[in-house]
Structures are given as C-alpha cells and as structure tokens.
Amino acid sequence: MSIDELNAIVDSGGIDEFIRVCEARQCKELSKIADTITDRGDIRLVLLAGGSSAGKTTTAKRLSTQLAVNDVESVHLSTDDYFVGDARNPRDENGEPDYETIEAVDTVRLASDIEALIEGKHIHARKFNFVKHDGFDDPDVTSVPENGIVILEGLHALNPKLVERLDGSGQFRIFIEPKTQLEVFATTRLPPSAARLVRRIVRDNQFRKMDPVETFRLWPKVLAGEEKWIDPFRPNADIEFDSALLYELAVLKPYVCGLVERVLFKEPDEWRAEALKRLLELVHATDPTKVPGDSILRETIGGSQLDY
C-alpha cells in the first residue's frame, strides 16, 4: 500500500473500517501463534524479542489473551523490568550508560524468577521506574498454574545467555518487527527501523518524559545495539510476527510533528528529523480516538485498555 492510497482512505471516510481490518489481521495472526504453542503441549516458556518500539509488550499481553482462549494461563515478564539501574549499568566508550548490552539486565535474577515460576513457586517480580532509572520488587505476588506459560519479552529474549541455566526444552521463540511498511515512492518503502523511530519519539515523550532531541541522539546507539544483540539470534526464532499497522502514520502524525519541529529548532542539522518531517508532510492525519484500546499503537500513544 502507498501513502497516496492511505490518504485516499482517510479522505473518503473509510479509515474506521481500514483500522478494524488492520487490527483484525494482527489478531488473527496472534491466534495462529497461540494455537501453534497450545498444540505443542510442552511449551512452558515463550521468548519474544524485537527491536525498540516493535510492540513487544502489547504483543506479549495480547498473546496471553489468545492463549487464554485456548484455556492456557500465562504470566508476562519483561527484560526491561530487570535492568540493573544506572548505578550498576555498564558504560560505553564515552562513559555513558550502555542500555543495549545484555549486561544491563540482571540475568541471574531473571532466570531465577522464570525457573521459580515454571516450578510452580510464587515470586515478587522486578519492576523498573524509567523516570528514576531504578528497579524495585513488585509488592504483588506473581505465579503461574501447573502447565501454565511464562511469556518473556525484551531486546535480549532470544539470546541463549539469558536463559542458559534453564532447561532448553519447552521453549518457543518469536521475533517481532513492523515489517510491512507503506510505499513512499514507486520503488521505496519506509524501512521498519524508521517506523519504529516514529513510535519511539512519541512513546519516549509520552511515558518517559524524554526530550525528542535525546531520542534522536540515542537512536544510532539503539540500532547498533540491535545489530549486536538481536540480529545474531533472529534465526533462532520459531516464528516471526509482523507488528506493522498500515494506518499508523495517519494516527501518529499529530503526535510527532511538533516533536520533530522541536528537534529541528534545537538541532537544524539532524537529518533524520528533517527526513521524517518531509515524510509526515505527505501523510493525511486521522483521529487517534479511532484506535482500539488493545492496539499495539496504544503502547505508543497511551489510552490502552491493557495493564502496563
């Protein structure tokens, strides 16, 4: 689909139906994945990895719902909640915190919690405050019933080191990426990394109180970390899930345009911001209230019906 075709749908008033179709398509694919996991019968741990703003958290929660349809209970953990915090976080060559390395995750504590859950024990899982950059134990107890499933999502979820102390059997691996993107010109499509950057600019501003200038500054480090810590393990995935929503630029435009303008005001030479500005000028905006409450896009813009 091209940007012109999306604009035609917006202008004709057909965007509501198009949003429903896009969301239903994703739901159908997640249902198939849940059926595959259920049919295996021996799966106790689902490992879901993908790049920044690929939609990992919402996908994990929606997969949990689809498993429940199959009468399979599950619990969701995130590697982000097991960050060691700035005081213990490794530093890069410039002395800044390296949030992309697996050493930024308390892998020992995470593996211990997963093992305990699979064994039927109760735990106080870790949570992370992204404003204070520090973790804490959840006061609520987490458990999974016999034959239930632990869903672990995060940047490093496919890295064998993360779960090397666990029994390798009974695991199912998913890689997530917004692969299907709009055609910008006749032979040019928006790359998945650019789509994820648009999501991240909005998410960082909405939920992490981060200046968009900082988001752009960190983005090359994010991509370099993904190349090092995700790409080598992507072939290990049992299945890949396309988290793209072909309507999302029309929804995100009102959120991101002002943030991009702020970046260009402070950093006129930021070419990524200039490229996004030109791209968004081509897109016709639509009302974000049309987005369903359990959509992946709600992870970016807020207002989700899901509990984060």
C-alpha positions in Angstrom: 0.0 0.0 0.0 1.2 3.5 -0.8 0.9 6.7 1.2 -1.4 8.1 -1.5 -3.7 5.1 -1.1 -3.8 5.6 2.7 -4.6 9.3 2.2 -7.4 8.3 -0.1 -8.9 6.1 2.6 -8.6 8.9 5.2 -10.1 11.5 2.8 -13.0 9.2 1.8 -14.1 8.5 5.4 -13.1 4.8 5.1 -10.4 4.9 7.8 -12.6 3.4 10.5 -13.1 0.2 8.6 -9.5 0.1 7.5 -8.3 0.3 11.1 -10.7 -2.6 12.0 -9.3 -4.7 9.2 -5.6 -4.0 10.1 -6.3 -4.8 13.8 -8.2 -8.0 12.9 -5.4 -9.2 10.7 -3.0 -8.9 13.6 -5.4 -10.6 16.0 -5.8 -13.5 13.5 -2.0 -14.0 13.3 -1.6 -13.9 17.1 -4.4 -16.5 17.3 -2.5 -18.8 14.9 0.6 -18.4 17.0 -1.3 -19.2 20.2 -2.7 -22.3 18.5 0.7 -23.5 17.5 2.0 -23.1 21.1 -1.0 -24.8 22.5 -0.8 -27.7 20.0 2.8 -28.3 21.0 1.6 -29.2 24.5 5.1 -29.0 26.1 5.7 -25.2 25.9 6.4 -23.6 29.3 8.4 -20.5 28.2 7.7 -18.2 25.3 10.6 -15.9 24.4 9.6 -12.8 22.4 12.3 -10.4 21.1 12.4 -7.4 18.8 13.8 -4.0 18.4 12.9 -0.8 20.2 9.2 0.1 19.8 8.4 -3.0 17.8 5.4 -3.6 20.0 6.8 -6.4 22.2 4.9 -5.6 25.4 1.4 -5.3 23.8 2.1 -8.3 21.7 3.0 -10.4 24.8 -0.2 -9.3 26.5 -2.4 -10.0 23.5 -0.7 -13.4 23.0 -1.6 -14.1 26.7 -5.2 -13.3 25.9 -5.2 -15.7 22.8 -3.6 -18.4 25.0 -6.5 -17.9 27.5 -8.9 -18.5 24.7 -7.3 -21.9 24.4 -7.6 -22.4 28.2 -3.9 -21.9 28.8 -3.0 -19.5 31.6 0.2 -17.4 31.3 2.2 -14.7 33.1 4.1 -11.9 31.4 7.6 -10.7 32.3 9.8 -8.1 30.6 13.6 -8.0 30.5 13.3 -4.2 30.8 12.0 -4.6 34.3 15.2 -6.4 35.2 17.6 -3.6 34.2 20.3 -3.2 36.9 19.8 0.5 37.1 22.2 3.4 36.4 24.3 2.8 39.5 25.3 -0.7 38.2 24.8 -0.2 34.5 27.8 -0.8 32.2 29.3 2.2 30.5 30.2 2.6 26.8 33.5 4.0 25.5 32.2 7.6 26.2 31.4 6.8 29.8 27.6 6.9 29.2 25.3 4.1 30.3 25.0 1.3 27.7 21.4 0.3 27.9 21.6 -2.1 24.9 24.1 -4.6 26.3 22.8 -7.8 28.0 25.0 -6.8 31.0 22.4 -4.1 31.6 20.0 -6.9 32.6 20.2 -8.8 35.9 20.2 -12.1 34.0 20.8 -14.2 37.2 17.7 -12.7 39.0 15.6 -13.0 35.8 16.5 -16.7 35.2 15.9 -17.5 38.8 12.4 -15.9 38.7 11.5 -17.7 35.5 12.7 -21.0 36.9 10.7 -20.5 40.1 7.5 -19.7 38.2 7.9 -22.8 36.0 8.3 -24.9 39.1 5.0 -23.5 40.5 6.5 -21.1 43.0 5.4 -17.6 43.9 7.7 -14.7 43.2 7.9 -10.9 43.7 8.9 -10.0 40.1 11.1 -7.0 39.4 9.7 -3.7 38.1 11.6 -0.7 36.7 11.0 3.0 37.0 12.1 4.6 33.8 11.9 8.1 35.2 14.2 7.4 38.2 16.1 4.7 36.3 15.9 2.3 39.2 14.3 -1.1 39.8 12.2 -2.4 42.7 10.4 -5.6 43.7 6.7 -5.7 42.9 4.8 -5.9 46.2 2.2 -8.2 44.5 2.9 -11.9 44.1 3.2 -13.4 40.7 2.6 -17.1 39.9 1.7 -19.4 37.1 -0.5 -22.5 37.4 0.6 -26.0 36.6 1.2 -26.3 32.9 0.9 -22.5 32.6 3.3 -20.5 30.4 5.8 -17.7 31.1 6.0 -15.1 28.4 9.3 -13.2 28.5 9.6 -10.2 26.1 12.5 -7.9 25.6 15.5 -6.9 23.5 17.6 -9.9 24.6 14.8 -12.6 24.8 16.3 -14.7 22.0 19.8 -14.5 23.4 20.7 -18.0 24.8 22.7 -16.4 27.6 19.6 -15.0 29.1 18.2 -18.5 29.9 21.3 -20.6 29.7 20.7 -22.0 33.2 17.2 -23.2 32.3 16.1 -26.4 30.6 16.2 -25.7 26.9 13.2 -27.8 26.1 9.7 -26.5 26.3 10.6 -23.1 24.8 9.1 -21.2 21.9 10.8 -18.2 20.3 9.1 -15.3 18.5 10.8 -12.4 16.7 8.6 -9.3 16.2 9.1 -6.4 13.8 6.9 -3.9 11.9 7.9 -5.4 8.6 5.1 -4.4 6.2 5.5 -0.6 5.6 3.9 2.0 3.3 5.3 2.7 -0.1 6.6 6.2 -0.2 7.6 6.4 -3.8 7.1 3.8 -6.6 10.1 1.7 -5.6 10.7 2.9 -2.0 9.1 1.7 1.2 9.5 3.1 4.7 12.1 0.8 6.4 11.0 -0.9 9.7 13.6 1.0 11.7 12.1 4.3 10.6 8.7 3.2 11.6 10.0 2.2 15.0 11.7 5.5 15.4 8.4 7.4 14.8 6.8 5.2 17.5 9.7 5.7 19.9 9.8 9.5 19.6 6.1 9.6 20.7 6.5 6.9 23.4 9.6 8.5 24.9 7.8 11.8 25.2 4.6 10.4 26.4 5.8 8.0 29.0 9.5 8.6 29.8 9.4 12.4 29.7 12.3 12.4 27.3 13.1 15.3 25.1 12.9 14.2 21.4 16.4 15.6 20.9 17.6 12.9 23.3 15.6 10.2 21.5 17.3 11.2 18.2 20.7 11.3 19.9 20.4 7.8 21.3 18.8 6.2 18.2 22.2 5.3 16.5 23.2 3.6 19.7 19.9 1.7 19.8 20.4 0.5 16.2 24.0 -0.5 16.9 22.9 -2.4 20.0 20.2 -4.2 18.0 22.7 -5.2 15.3 24.9 -6.7 18.0 22.3 -8.1 20.4 19.3 -9.1 18.3 20.3 -9.8 14.7 22.6 -12.7 15.5 19.8 -14.6 17.3 17.0 -13.7 15.0 17.5 -17.0 13.0 16.7 -18.9 16.3 13.1 -17.7 16.2 10.4 -20.4 15.6 8.2 -17.8 14.0 8.2 -14.1 13.1 5.3 -11.7 13.8 4.6 -8.6 11.8 3.6 -5.8 14.2 3.1 -3.1 11.5 -0.2 -1.3 11.2 -0.6 0.3 7.8 -2.7 3.1 9.2 -0.4 4.2 12.0 1.4 7.1 10.3 -2.0 8.8 9.9 -2.6 8.5 13.7 0.9 9.3 14.8 1.3 12.4 12.7 -0.4 14.8 15.1 1.8 13.5 18.0 5.1 13.5 16.2 5.1 16.6 14.0 5.6 19.0 16.9 8.3 16.9 18.4 10.2 16.8 15.1 9.9 20.5 14.8 11.3 20.9 18.3 14.3 18.8 17.3 15.0 20.8 14.2 14.7 24.1 16.2 17.5 22.9 18.5 19.4 20.7 16.0 18.9 22.1 12.5 21.4 19.6 11.0 19.5 16.5 12.4 18.9 14.8 9.0 16.7 12.0 10.4 14.3 14.7 11.8 14.3 16.5 8.5 13.6 13.3 6.6 10.7 12.5 9.0 9.3 16.0 8.6 9.2 15.6 4.8 7.7 12.2 5.1 4.9 13.3 7.5 4.1 16.2 5.3 2.9 13.6 2.8 0.5 11.9 5.2 -3.1 12.9 6.0 -3.8 12.7 9.7 -6.7 10.9 11.3 -8.4 10.9 14.7 -6.4 8.8 17.3 -9.6 8.0 19.2 -10.4 5.5 16.4 -7.5 3.3 17.6 -8.8 0.2 19.6 -7.9 0.1 23.3 -5.8 -3.0 22.9 -3.9 -2.0 19.8 -0.2 -2.1 19.6 -0.3 1.6 18.8 -1.8 2.3 22.3 1.6 1.3 23.7 2.9 4.4 21.9 0.1 7.0 22.2 -1.4 5.9 25.5 -5.0 5.1 26.4 -4.6 1.4 26.4 -7.1 -0.9 28.0 -4.2 -3.3 28.8 -2.4 -3.1 32.2 1.2 -2.0 31.7 
